[in-house]
Structures are given as C-alpha cells and as structure tokens.
Amino acid sequence: MRTARYALAVSALLAAASASAQVQPPPAGGQPAPAPAPLNTPPPTPAPVEAVPYGAGMKVNISPDGSKYLRFISWHQVWTRYNENNEGSQRVPGKPQSNQLDFGLRRSRFLLLAQLNPRFLVLTHFGINNQNAVSGGAPNEPTGPGKKPGLFLHEATVEYKVNQYLNIGAGMHYQNGISRMTRASTLNFLAIDAPIVNWPTIDAIDQFARWLGVYAKGRVSKFDYAVSINDPFATNQLATPATIPTNVAQYNPRGTDKVYQGYFSYEFLDQEANLLPYAVGSYLGTKRVFNIGAGFLHNENAMFSRPGALPTPVPADPFATIPTRTHDLNVLSADVFFDTPLNKDAGTAFTAYGVYYKYDFGPNYVRNIGLLNPSAAGGSTPIPGAGPIRGNSFPVVGTGNAQYVQAGYLLPKNLLGTKARLQPYAAYLRGSYEGLRTNDGDRQGVHVFDAGANLLLDGHNAKLTLNYRARPDFTNPDNLDYKPEITLQTMVFL
C-alpha cells in the first residue's frame, strides 16, 4: 500500500509540472502575452510577361551531367489555300473545277534524337506529307485517295564521332549533297516552303529526299562538308523502251548503280551548328552568317531513252529487241546564304539566299510537280514524258538549269507589340529546260513568283505564313497563262 501511495504522489507531481510548463502565467504588471508568430506563406509567382525562350525543347537528360539525353520534336504545318487550277483540271475524276478553296497537311512529323554519349548519336524521324482530301492517302484505300496516308520513316540513322573533324553514319539519312536548300530544315523556312528544284530526284530514286546509305560529315576550321554513298530506290518499274517517248529520257527501271553526292561550304562569319543535317532558313537576327557552298550528285546509268521510233508491232520483250541508251544523272550547284541582324535595339534583321543548279538527266527530260496538288484528275499532257499539267503543277526540274533567290526583312519588334513579329519576304524561281519548247522550237522558260509574310507569334515555333504565288500554266507552251495561288500556313513545333 505504501508503495502505491508513493507512485500516486510522484504521478501527481509530474502532471503538475507538465501543466506549469505548457500554460505560462501572464507577465508581471498585467502585460498581455505576445502574439503567435505569423505563418510563412510563399509569395505568389508572377505571371510571365512574354514567352520563355524555347531552348533545347522537349529534352530529357538520362545522365546527371546531361551528356546522355533524349530530345523530342513534333510539328504540324496546315495549309488553307485558294488555287486557280490549270486548264482542264478535275477536283475528282469526272468533275471539272477551275478553282477551289482547300485544306491540307503539308507536313506532320515527329523526330527523336538520342545522344548516348559524346560519340554516339541515334536519330529517328517519321511522319506524313501532302495530305488533302483528294491526294496523299494510302494507295490501296478503297474509299478515297486522300485518306489514311502511310506513316513512313524519313530518317533512321546511327552516327559515330571519330574525332573533332570527322563523323560517320549510316541508315536512312538527310546528309544530302547538291545545296544548302537540299539540306533545308522544314521548321524555319524564310519563304512558305522550298522551291522543290532543290530536291530534283524527290520520290524517284530517293525516299522523300532521304537516302539509304553511309555518310561522312565534319568541319575543319570554317570549312564544313558532308559526303555520302547511297543505293538508288527502284523506280519507274512499269516503264519499258516501248512506253517512253522517243528521245526523251526517263528513269531507268534497271538502274542499280550507287548514288554519290556531297555538299561543301565555307563559313565566313558565325559558325552554324552541324550536329544535325538541317540548314536554317532564317535566324531572325540571332546570328551573323555568311556562307558560300557547292555540291554535286552523280548516279551512273540512272536514266534511259529510246533514240529511234517505236517499231510496229511492239515486240514481246522490248528491252531485248528495241535499241536504248542509258544516261548518267548529274547535278551541280553553287549557292550563297547571308543572314544578319541590322539594328539590335529595334530587332531588325535581313536574310537572303541564292542558288544555281545545273541538271543533266539525259535528253529532253522534264518533270511536272504540283505541291499538295488540289486536283486528282484531268489536265493535259503537252510536254512529252513530263506527266499531266493539272491542278497547280508546272515543270519544276529537267535537263538544263535553274536559279532560285529569296530575301526577307524582319521588321522592328515594337511594330506589333511584344507578342508578335512580322517578316515579309519575296522569292523568284527561274528554270530553263531543253525539253520545254514552243511550236517554233524556242526554249520556253519557267518563272514562278512568290511574295508573303511570316507572322511570328513565338519565333519559328508558332507562326502564320501568308503567301501569294503566280505560277505558269503550261497547258499551251506557246501562250503561258499565269495562275494565282494564295496559301495561309499555320505552323507550330515543339
């Protein structure tokens, strides 16, 4: 019992001491107790007043120092266009249409870049191009030619850095020869798009301006180079000596010789990045670049022609019995690129580019191309072997030469406030091809005029481009009729 009483007494004393420690009496003199300390709430985050620079984009570091990373890029270019069609064009078979307003996906792409370490690079690039309601769809889609376009590889390359002067790579690549514009990035064009003369073999012996092969690239001081050896894609497989026009070269269905190409440039001012093959179209005043370059493409026996008239009756094996000739495909180019800020306080800048191409596809070769063609049928065929003149197509490449120039001016940054910039531009394409003749035998030139403006909402990452084009309708080569084409492009890339 005595032990229990001692335990109760000790417990009571501990409880009293605890209460005395938690509830303090008021200070002497009747002063009130001090107020509790205020809660430390974080200040509100101020809203940004302008867009944060894009920087490296969607980049995921997979090593603490950032030497190993993944980078993702995705972009869409949507066209809203009014076009006056070439004579005799049909929107769909059986429906003649002289003009229309149409909508299309010029490009829809996804790119993945993986830097495994400073020496190894993996690039994967896929997407679709040129889909509208009448073209660009899956070839076997029974419900219409504009639906379900095939998602395909644009690039799939692996690359190894040998030393500071040399990288070697292999796969489906874009390390193209010929010109700077042949290696153009589609994310930062100055004009609304490329003139297509820069890709003279597009989707014939290449895969949408990409090649299967090996390449070497690098830089020595201010000299930059890229060379490659590639397999030509099999093309024109239904052609025989009996199906081609007399003395008009076409792609050789039996052409298997390697394609050799290269591009070399010298950088007089700021150096450009060359990790990837994509040449910038306009730096918007962030660099001073002055480059000159030259390039080539060579493919032996790429073309063939029939020099004589077609015999009658047509033999069962035309390749064995009808005389033909093969021709090498050769392209040479020289170009110059200039981009500079003018007034850094005002943010103005100037961009200019010019290129000369010399093409040799064999005798009288001409190819008509209509970019995102709004016409699926009709048209005429006044140029032997060139394909139909319908929709917005015209003679884009051929044996002969072509020149292309463009220039643009970035207006002051306070012109439209802090959220948008305006960059007007103009471009001109001239082609002279031996297969384009009037009835008198004179060579008929190709002239295409473009003028427009980029409304840069977040640099090249978000912009609107309005372009006016005047292009020739070659339905009657003796009397060219120039047709208007007005396009609004909406583009975002991240």
C-alpha positions, 0 to 999 in steps of 0.5 A: 500500500505504501508503495502505491501511495508513493507512485500516486504522489510522484504521478501527481507531481509530474502532471503538475509540472507538465501543466506549469510548463505548457500554460505560462502565467501572464507577465508581471504588471498585467502585460498581455502575452505576445502574439503567435508568430505569423505563418510563412506563406510563399509569395505568389509567382508572377505571371510571365510577361512574354514567352520563355525562350524555347531552348533545347525543347522537349529534352530529357537528360538520362545522365546527371551531367546531361551528356546522355539525353533524349530530345523530342520534336513534333510539328504540324504545318496546315495549309488553307489555300485558294488555287486557280487550277490549270486548264482542264483540271478535275477536283475528282475524276469526272468533275471539272473545277477551275478553282477551289478553296482547300485544306491540307497537311503539308507536313506532320512529323515527329523526330527523336534524337538520342545522344548516348554519349559524346560519340554516339548519336541515334536519330529517328524521324517519321511522319506524313506529307501532302495530305488533302482530301483528294491526294496523299492517302494510302494507295490501296484505300478503297474509299478515297485517295486522300485518306489514311496516308502511310506513316513512313520513316524519313530518317533512321540513322546511327552516327559515330564521332571519330574525332573533332573533324570527322563523323560517320553514319549510316541508315536512312539519312538527310546528309544530302549533297547538291545545296544548302536548300537540299539540306533545308530544315522544314521548321524555319523556312524564310519563304512558305516552303522550298522551291522543290528544284532543290530536291530534283530526284524527290520520290524517284530514286530517293525516299522523300529526299532521304537516302539509304546509305553511309555518310561522312560529315565534319568541319575543319576550321570554317570549312564544313562538308558532308559526303555520302554513298547511297543505293538508288530506290527502284523506280519507274518499274512499269516503264519499258523502251516501248512506253517512253517517248522517243528521245526523251529520257526517263528513269531507268527501271534497271538502274542499280548503280550507287548514288554519290553526292556531297555538299561543301561550304565555307563559313565566313562569319558565325559558325552554324551548328552541324550536329544535325543535317538541317540548314536554317532558313532564317535566324531572325537576327540571332546570328551573323552568317555568311556562307558560300557552298557547292555540291554535286550528285552523280548516279551512273546509268540512272536514266534511259531513252529510246533514240529511234521510233517505236517499231510496229508491232511492239515486240514481246520483250522490248528491252531485248529487241528495241535499241536504248541508251542509258544516261548518267544523272548529274547535278551541280550547284553553287549557292550563297546564304547571308543572314544578319541582324541590322539594328539590335535595339529595334530587332531588325534583321535581313536574310537572303539566299541564292542558288544555281543548279545545273541538271543533266538527266539525259535528253529532253527530260522534264518533270511536272510537280504540283505541291499538295496538288488540289486536283486528282484528275484531268489536265493535259499532257503537252510536254512529252514524258513530263506527266499531266499539267493539272491542278497547280503543277508546272515543270519544276526540274529537267535537263538544263538549269535553274536559279532560285533567290529569296530575301526577307526583312524582319521588321522592328519588334515594337511594330506589333507589340511584344507578342508578335513579329512580322517578316515579309519576304519575296522569292523568284524561281527561274528554270530553263529546260531543253525539253520545254519548247514552243511550236517554233522550237524556242526554249520556253522558260519557267518563272514562278513568283512568290511574295508573303509574310511570316507572322511570328507569334513565338519565333519559328515555333508558332507562326502564320505564313501568308503567301501569294504565288503566280505560277505558269500554266503550261497547258499551251507552251506557246501562250503561258497563262499565269495562275494565282495561288494564295496559301495561309500556313499555320505552323507550330513545333515543339 
